[in-house]
């Protein structure tokens, strides 16, 4: 979709000003944390590949999941040097995925481990996670039994980011005894305010990193007016990709971060997928021209 040049000029000029305002209220992140964002952006990108012969960071593929009924894919990677298991969920990459995306009716979050009477979540995403949950959790438990002491990281981009949030809530609720941390990139709103509060309680600050980029429209495309609300904690990246251009935001729907600039793109209400959605932490993620291949070259 081509946008008028005056609009693009206005947007390109306004983003630095909005980011300066955000920096005034929110602290930039450390170089160490930004390095982690780069790392898990690469694992999120790798999930788009049907075959990942050389995963990022010297990791290996422990298990590939392909759930035909919902067209849900994920990898379980193992990094022996870091003593870490990484679950990475694939984002939107097929017609069936778009059907899942647009199944936005809020439904009870009835999933393994969850006991939350008022929690409602995106119907398509709940179905997708429930279709994969037993296989994913069984594989993690098997790997953890043979690799005691490893930590668990869950990540994903776009649709995969919402699946990562649902999966993390389930596994944190199950008290599996794992050291669990979650990084999501370009995550759509995934549930109602009660769901957002549940995630904040199960995965407090330092355990859940919800990363957004510039004017990425996917975090905005499902509106608050539809009964949805983001969970915490947002980290807003701007360009060029660097720690100094990434701020930690406050609250579930911070008005001075990604919400401060319209995410014009392909999606409902002309917000959604745009160029900002396809790059995180300087890493190409979810680009259909790449399909995860670059991330599966061991970079």
Secondary structure, DSSP 8 states (H G I E B T S, - for coil): ----HHHHHHHHHHHHHHHHHHHHHS-B--HHHHHHHHHHHHHHHHTT-S--SB-GGG-EEEEEEEETTTTEEEEEEEETTTTEEEEEE--S-SHHHHHHHH---EEE---TT---TT-EEEHHHHHHHHHHHHHHHHHHHHHHHHSTT-EEEEEEETHHHHHHHHHHHHHHHTT-S--EEEEEES----B-HHHHHHHHHHS-TTTEEEEEETT-SHHHHS-GGGT-B--S-EEEE-SS-SGGGEEE--SSS-TTTGGGS--BSBSGGGBSB-GGGGEETTEE-S-TTTTTTGGGB--
